């Protein structure tokens, strides 16, 4: 392992070098805003440049061995770097969406990019969380920034209500999560390092005690709120429906990605403690994939309907997490990447569509293909990538996670993927039919454009807004990422460190010896 | 106090916080109701570590991190309440029905 001595002063090459970029950027944004009178649009270039630089740092530090910082015990490896890069990518893709919203609504410009940058920074910390205290406070760092970001962008009633619900539910679930960790601290004799905890529990022969059994249940009950697994998904549709469309995608998707990265560490810690710990996440994954697709059928609002496919997608991601082998983690990383592009793309296209129709209702969009075929094509393409049509990303991501589940012996989870794909294809086909064929919808308004056109290099249709410009890479990624899945999964699988599994195997052997005595 | 009895000191504030967050109907009081839960979180490792004979005071030190998180959450709740009050008339949670299912 690459170890850093105390004499190392340079941040580059250390465990926290990627985090050293958003911190000064957010300070600069605050300083510019506090010293500048009126609105300043410097927040956008800074909040875009910072994640672009930040994503280059882990890519330039790509290596085979993990880096350990002896000063704080933080340990990172390339698997964590991939998760962190997902968070930064998320932040990059978010940036063009909200610029025009603030021009139109005349709300304060700095708040949203600052919260987004702070949430990105918070989401990057779980990757170097290697002891109990850091793992317990890591999810809070991003969640606390995401709570106000969903409601700071509008003076309407609905964003405020969504924010109140999100923050209340989020605060309570985080408290339950954090309350589960101290149960693992006391019995081993005051240990915070994972291996110290497991060794201490084995030595004190407390692996079957009630306190050690309560801890995983509490921790799981708290952590599954963040990726909105059923039945803790109630906040997601409210946030999707309540928040303005250009800003709505950031809180839920960032919360899911950050929670997935943290959950790998938590489940590695908990897996030796209880042989039956798989049961609870399996049940939650099954409920999420099925109910996420079924409840979407009954929705009348386009934005609320779009909240449910991510809930089902997080069920597929959880299958890879429960599998617990390198292929499972690779499927988790790959599907997370698809999830980011598809969901952001879907919301960007719905934002364009809603700005022309003036409504979120699905029924009011009937027959819009006759008025503007290109506009109607956008929401058609938006949910389909993960629905199951090749060469889109769905038919490559879902079978891979189902295959990982079969490989790990999780047979109840394997048929869930194809069944729910059928439901989602049916439901998306209904929307496409409504857009293309039926009548009774609203008349489309003329497109609102900003005064300055975005120069395009070579395309027949000049993008008239930043949202359109930002949608283009998402369209390309979400429709063609399925074809490039093999190099992505190979890279992810080859870079998952074996130390995680070797050490866990040692502890499992100790547990087996103790229980057989 | 033995290790088996140590988490009881954290159980009471935890129970109070859960009950308060479930039954709160006033939107101004609702962010304050779950605040006893971080208190329970702080009490648990401090007493468990002491009873288990921990050599270092890592549980007590971790309480500082938990307090930082709890105070940030309280600050955000305090900021959300006036913003909500300006835009939304009803201050009761059971009258907030603008986001329909």
Interface residues (C-beta under 8 A of the other chain):
Chain A: X132 X133 X136 X137 X140 X144 X147 X148 X151 X152 X155 X156 X157 X158 X159 X160 X161 X162 X163 X164 X165 X167 X168 X171 X172 X174 X175 X176 X178 X179 X182 X183 X185 X186 X187 X188 X189 X190 X192 X211 X237 X238 X241 X242
Chain B: X3 X6 X7 X10 X14 X17 X18 X21 X27 X30 X31 X34 X37 X38 X40 X41 X44 X45 X47 X48 X49 X51 X52 X53 X54 X55 X56 X58 X59 X61 X62 X65 X66 X68 X69 X72 X73 X76 X77 X79 X80 X83 X84 X86 X87 X88 X93 X96 X98 X99 X101
